[in-house]
Amino acid sequence: MALLLVTASWFVAAGSHIPGFGRSGVSVIEWLGDGRWMLSEGDGLPREARLLDGGFVSTRLIILRFRLGRFHRRSVILLPDNSDADQLRKLRIRLAAGHAVPGGTE
């Protein structure tokens, strides 16, 4: 029973945090180059977002935290099998260099 609850919980979380997994999840992430980001969710409408501190970056996993508007926050989990490998590599480099955050070097 506990395994069933954990599995169900994972699918609910994955639907809102892993791109392309579920209708409410983020389907497109676009870095605009000036510290701003655009996120498109299941409805396909782009929304301006700001990258927040507290994410996680490694070679196999990237977790990005965004603020959309005043009260809405969204975490996005990027894995090697749901994202382009070259784009993930470039994103890791930009994040490490501070280019992808407000106030970072351009």
Backbone bond lengths (Angstrom), bond angles and torsions (degrees), N, CA, C in turn:
res aa  C-N    CA-C-N  psi(-1)  N-CA   C-N-CA  omega(-1)  CA-C   N-CA-C  phi
1 M - - - 1.453 - - 1.531 110.87 -
2 A 1.351 115.74 -43.84 1.463 119.36 -179.84 1.524 110.68 -62.70
3 L 1.327 117.15 -39.21 1.463 120.86 179.13 1.526 110.43 -63.32
4 L 1.319 117.38 -38.71 1.454 121.72 178.10 1.531 111.04 -63.15
5 L 1.317 117.03 -42.49 1.464 120.99 178.94 1.518 111.57 -65.87
6 V 1.328 117.09 -41.63 1.467 120.94 178.18 1.516 110.28 -64.10
7 T 1.326 117.30 -43.16 1.469 121.32 179.20 1.531 110.85 -63.45
8 A 1.319 116.97 -45.13 1.470 120.49 178.64 1.520 110.60 -62.62
9 S 1.311 117.17 -41.47 1.461 121.86 178.70 1.527 110.66 -62.36
10 W 1.328 117.13 -40.35 1.459 121.17 -179.93 1.527 110.13 -62.91
11 F 1.334 117.30 -43.88 1.463 119.86 -179.27 1.523 111.77 -65.18
12 V 1.302 118.40 -37.00 1.462 121.48 176.66 1.524 109.85 -65.00
13 A 1.338 117.14 -46.03 1.467 121.10 179.43 1.524 111.00 -65.44
14 A 1.311 117.16 -42.42 1.463 120.56 -179.03 1.522 110.79 -62.63
15 G 1.316 116.94 -35.57 1.461 120.33 -179.25 1.510 113.71 -63.15
16 S 1.316 117.83 -23.19 1.462 119.20 -178.98 1.525 113.47 -110.50
17 H 1.328 118.69 -7.14 1.461 120.25 -175.89 1.521 115.01 -121.32
18 I 1.315 118.76 -19.84 1.457 121.07 -178.20 1.524 108.73 -104.95
19 P 1.351 117.49 121.57 1.462 120.19 -177.89 1.521 112.20 -55.23
20 G 1.326 116.01 134.92 1.442 121.89 177.23 1.517 114.82 79.05
21 F 1.309 118.54 3.52 1.460 122.23 -177.45 1.519 108.11 -112.94
22 G 1.294 116.55 94.42 1.458 119.94 179.53 1.521 111.59 98.92
23 R 1.330 115.44 161.07 1.465 120.76 -176.61 1.516 113.61 -76.07
24 S 1.342 117.53 -28.06 1.460 118.81 -175.98 1.522 112.89 -91.58
25 G 1.300 117.55 -3.62 1.452 121.16 -177.69 1.510 113.12 -77.64
26 V 1.304 115.61 165.99 1.459 122.02 176.76 1.524 107.97 -75.15
27 S 1.324 116.89 127.43 1.463 120.21 -178.41 1.523 112.23 -102.31
28 V 1.347 117.76 -26.19 1.464 121.47 -179.42 1.524 108.55 -139.91
29 I 1.333 115.18 134.33 1.469 121.94 173.91 1.517 106.36 -121.13
30 E 1.332 116.86 126.69 1.463 120.58 179.50 1.520 108.96 -129.97
31 W 1.334 115.52 124.09 1.462 121.49 175.44 1.521 107.31 -89.91
32 L 1.332 117.36 124.58 1.459 121.23 -175.15 1.518 113.57 -87.48
33 G 1.326 117.78 -6.21 1.453 120.08 174.00 1.512 115.74 94.04
34 D 1.311 118.47 -11.90 1.463 120.54 -179.16 1.525 110.87 -120.07
35 G 1.328 115.74 29.21 1.454 120.52 -179.08 1.517 113.33 88.44
36 R 1.339 116.52 -5.30 1.464 120.83 178.43 1.523 109.90 -98.99
37 W 1.315 115.27 152.38 1.452 122.84 178.87 1.514 109.05 -130.49
38 M 1.319 116.72 153.41 1.461 122.38 172.15 1.528 106.88 -120.29
39 L 1.328 116.06 129.23 1.458 122.35 176.93 1.517 108.03 -117.15
40 S 1.317 116.36 134.01 1.460 121.62 172.42 1.516 107.29 -112.19
41 E 1.320 116.22 126.03 1.455 120.91 179.90 1.529 108.69 -96.50
42 G 1.306 116.65 -165.65 1.456 122.14 -175.59 1.519 114.78 -55.99
43 D 1.332 117.54 -27.62 1.469 120.47 179.93 1.522 112.73 -79.41
44 G 1.351 117.73 -8.18 1.450 122.11 177.41 1.516 115.22 82.54
45 L 1.329 117.96 -4.41 1.460 120.77 -179.14 1.527 110.43 -82.51
46 P 1.336 117.72 128.55 1.474 119.58 178.31 1.522 111.19 -73.61
47 R 1.324 115.33 139.59 1.462 121.46 177.63 1.519 108.31 -129.53
48 E 1.334 115.66 134.29 1.461 119.67 177.86 1.531 108.95 -71.11
49 A 1.333 115.57 139.03 1.464 120.95 -177.58 1.522 109.17 -137.95
50 R 1.323 114.09 159.95 1.466 120.81 176.16 1.514 107.68 -121.16
51 L 1.327 116.42 131.28 1.458 121.54 178.84 1.525 109.54 -72.22
52 L 1.328 116.17 129.86 1.455 122.14 179.76 1.518 110.86 -100.48
53 D 1.324 116.15 158.55 1.458 121.18 172.49 1.526 109.27 -68.05
54 G 1.317 115.34 164.94 1.460 119.80 173.89 1.505 114.18 96.66
55 G 1.312 118.03 9.55 1.456 120.16 175.75 1.519 110.27 -78.63
56 F 1.306 115.83 -175.85 1.462 121.87 -178.82 1.522 108.21 -137.86
57 V 1.328 116.69 136.08 1.460 121.24 -179.72 1.516 109.24 -133.85
58 S 1.333 116.29 123.96 1.463 122.19 171.87 1.531 106.89 -143.07
59 T 1.301 117.14 179.94 1.463 119.65 -178.24 1.523 112.22 -70.62
60 R 1.330 118.37 -25.41 1.462 121.89 -176.96 1.530 114.10 -106.63
61 L 1.332 117.20 -10.44 1.455 119.74 -174.05 1.525 110.04 -152.37
62 I 1.331 116.14 135.03 1.459 122.02 173.11 1.532 106.48 -129.38
63 I 1.318 116.10 127.83 1.458 121.67 174.46 1.523 107.13 -118.84
64 L 1.310 115.89 119.22 1.457 122.07 -180.00 1.519 108.84 -111.28
65 R 1.314 116.19 138.26 1.470 121.98 178.20 1.524 108.22 -113.14
66 F 1.322 116.10 129.64 1.458 121.81 -177.19 1.519 111.19 -124.55
67 R 1.324 114.63 152.73 1.464 121.68 168.50 1.521 106.51 -111.51
68 L 1.317 114.87 126.78 1.462 122.00 176.83 1.523 107.05 -114.96
69 G 1.280 116.96 108.30 1.458 119.73 -177.52 1.521 111.11 75.33
70 R 1.304 114.93 -158.39 1.463 119.82 -173.86 1.527 113.59 -80.82
71 F 1.321 117.66 -38.31 1.459 120.04 -171.78 1.524 114.60 -118.10
72 H 1.301 118.07 -16.87 1.465 121.31 -172.38 1.533 111.04 -89.74
73 R 1.327 115.62 130.58 1.469 120.89 175.88 1.517 108.46 -124.24
74 R 1.324 115.14 151.04 1.458 120.46 -179.67 1.523 108.72 -143.77
75 S 1.320 116.44 131.82 1.464 121.84 172.47 1.524 107.45 -102.58
76 V 1.325 115.53 141.40 1.463 121.20 -179.52 1.520 108.18 -125.04
77 I 1.318 115.88 130.05 1.464 122.09 179.34 1.521 108.11 -105.58
78 L 1.331 116.09 121.29 1.465 121.63 178.40 1.530 108.70 -110.58
79 L 1.323 115.00 124.87 1.457 122.41 179.80 1.522 109.03 -119.61
80 P 1.334 117.90 160.06 1.463 119.51 -179.84 1.531 114.40 -58.99
81 D 1.330 117.85 -28.19 1.460 118.96 -177.37 1.531 113.97 -91.28
82 N 1.339 119.20 -2.73 1.465 119.34 176.30 1.523 112.42 -118.48
83 S 1.337 116.69 11.28 1.459 121.16 -178.49 1.521 109.38 -146.76
84 D 1.323 116.22 154.85 1.453 121.81 177.16 1.529 110.15 -68.11
85 A 1.335 117.41 130.71 1.468 122.13 -175.56 1.525 112.56 -60.18
86 D 1.329 117.94 -41.87 1.461 120.86 -179.35 1.530 111.11 -67.86
87 Q 1.324 117.08 -39.80 1.464 120.10 178.06 1.528 111.30 -66.71
88 L 1.336 117.42 -37.51 1.465 120.11 176.47 1.526 111.23 -63.90
89 R 1.327 116.20 -40.91 1.470 120.53 178.97 1.532 110.06 -62.28
90 K 1.327 117.12 -46.04 1.469 121.04 179.02 1.526 111.21 -63.42
91 L 1.326 116.55 -39.36 1.466 120.20 178.59 1.524 110.80 -64.29
92 R 1.341 117.63 -43.41 1.471 120.36 178.32 1.527 110.75 -60.05
93 I 1.322 116.95 -40.70 1.471 121.46 179.40 1.533 109.90 -64.96
94 R 1.323 117.23 -46.12 1.473 120.68 179.82 1.523 111.90 -63.29
95 L 1.320 116.63 -41.54 1.460 119.96 178.66 1.525 111.16 -64.97
96 A 1.323 117.32 -42.26 1.470 121.50 -179.95 1.527 111.44 -65.28
97 A 1.337 116.56 -34.52 1.460 121.02 -178.29 1.530 112.50 -85.00
98 G 1.320 117.63 -6.93 1.457 120.73 -179.83 1.514 113.92 81.75
99 H 1.334 118.06 11.58 1.470 120.64 -177.83 1.521 113.08 -75.49
100 A 1.314 118.14 -23.02 1.458 120.54 -170.75 1.523 113.85 -97.90
101 V 1.322 117.10 7.16 1.466 120.31 -178.67 1.521 110.48 -117.67
102 P 1.332 118.08 151.38 1.468 119.65 178.20 1.519 110.66 -58.44
103 G 1.306 115.80 134.51 1.463 120.12 -179.75 1.512 113.09 84.21
104 G 1.346 116.97 -3.64 1.474 120.38 178.49 1.510 109.92 -75.46
105 T 1.310 115.69 170.41 1.468 119.94 179.00 1.507 110.22 -71.20
106 E 1.295 116.91 137.26 1.477 120.43 -179.73 1.497 110.77 -96.46
